[in-house]
């Protein structure tokens, strides 16, 4: 196994499933943060997750005056530390099926299992499913999710 030399941002840029996320990270000025040493675990919404938001939501978030809100939303998808899928599943099982984690934004997401799928529950009760796990980066790991999770 070779070491991944690309940062989380570079890996996301190279993946066509994350074009909306990359646009948002750039608009929120988070490229440098997510390119820094980390490590980070990013629960990265795929393009269809952004498309499922109410009409106009993405456009509004990408507007310059929404930069703080966008930054908060994006950092709600980031956890400090590198947690591979096996680590996440082990933590969920050791915590009786539910593992709350603090995000870089400061809010909480709760990780659980639905069969073999890792699920995220946000502070509003919305659920997201990890659809691609363990996308390695030099400064952490990306787990693709099918829904944008929302902080309070």
Buried (B, 14 or more C-beta within 10 A) or exposed (E): EEEBEBBBBBBBBEBEBBBBBBBBBEBBEBBEBBBEEBBBBBBBBBBEBBEEBEEEBBEBBBEEEBBEBBBBBBBBBBBBEBBBBEBBBEBBEEEEEEBEBEBBBEBBBBBBBEEEEBBBBBBEEEBBEBBBBBBBBBBBBBBBBBBBBBBE
